[in-house]
Amino acid sequence: MIAKVVKVTRMDQPASDYAYWRSRPVRERIEALETLRQQYIEFSKDVHPGLQRVFRVVKQKSDKKPNDPARN
């Protein structure tokens, strides 16, 4: 049997979502995050699931001089 739980708070008192989620197990928090991520992807037309790949080519200066015999 499932027990009914009711919590009464004042309207001028801000709810603490942070305290609630910190009290939940890590697995439950990750599952909730994944559910939100999937809903966001489903409702947003321009979002693709997965990680964005970002890279940049960086040219480094050589420490060796042009006439350095060790370079050959």
C-alpha positions in Angstrom: 0.0 0.0 0.0 1.3 3.5 -0.9 1.1 6.0 1.9 -0.1 9.6 1.0 2.5 12.2 1.9 1.6 15.9 2.2 4.0 18.7 3.1 2.5 22.1 4.0 4.7 25.1 3.6 4.1 28.9 3.7 3.8 30.7 0.4 6.4 33.3 1.4 8.9 30.6 2.2 11.0 29.6 -0.8 11.1 25.9 -1.5 14.5 24.3 -1.3 14.9 22.1 -4.4 18.6 21.9 -3.7 18.1 20.3 -0.3 15.6 17.9 -1.8 17.9 16.7 -4.6 20.9 16.5 -2.2 18.8 14.1 -0.1 18.1 11.8 -3.0 20.5 9.0 -4.0 23.0 9.7 -6.7 21.4 7.2 -9.1 18.0 8.8 -8.7 19.5 12.3 -9.4 21.3 11.0 -12.6 18.1 9.3 -13.8 16.1 12.6 -13.3 18.8 14.5 -15.2 18.7 12.1 -18.1 14.9 12.3 -18.2 15.1 16.1 -18.4 17.8 15.9 -21.1 15.7 13.5 -23.2 12.6 15.8 -22.9 14.7 18.8 -23.9 16.0 17.0 -27.0 12.5 15.8 -27.9 10.9 19.2 -27.7 13.7 21.2 -29.3 13.9 20.8 -33.0 17.5 22.1 -33.5 19.1 20.0 -30.8 20.9 16.7 -31.6 21.6 14.1 -28.9 25.1 13.5 -27.9 28.2 15.5 -27.2 29.4 18.3 -29.5 32.8 17.7 -30.9 35.0 20.8 -30.7 38.7 21.0 -31.8 41.2 23.5 -32.9 44.5 23.2 -34.7 47.4 25.0 -32.9 50.7 25.6 -34.6 53.6 25.5 -32.2 56.9 27.3 -32.7 60.0 25.1 -33.0 62.7 25.5 -30.4 65.4 24.6 -32.9 67.2 27.1 -35.1 67.1 26.7 -38.9 70.8 25.9 -39.2 70.8 23.4 -36.2 72.5 20.1 -37.3 70.4 18.2 -34.8 67.3 19.1 -36.9 68.5 17.1 -39.9 
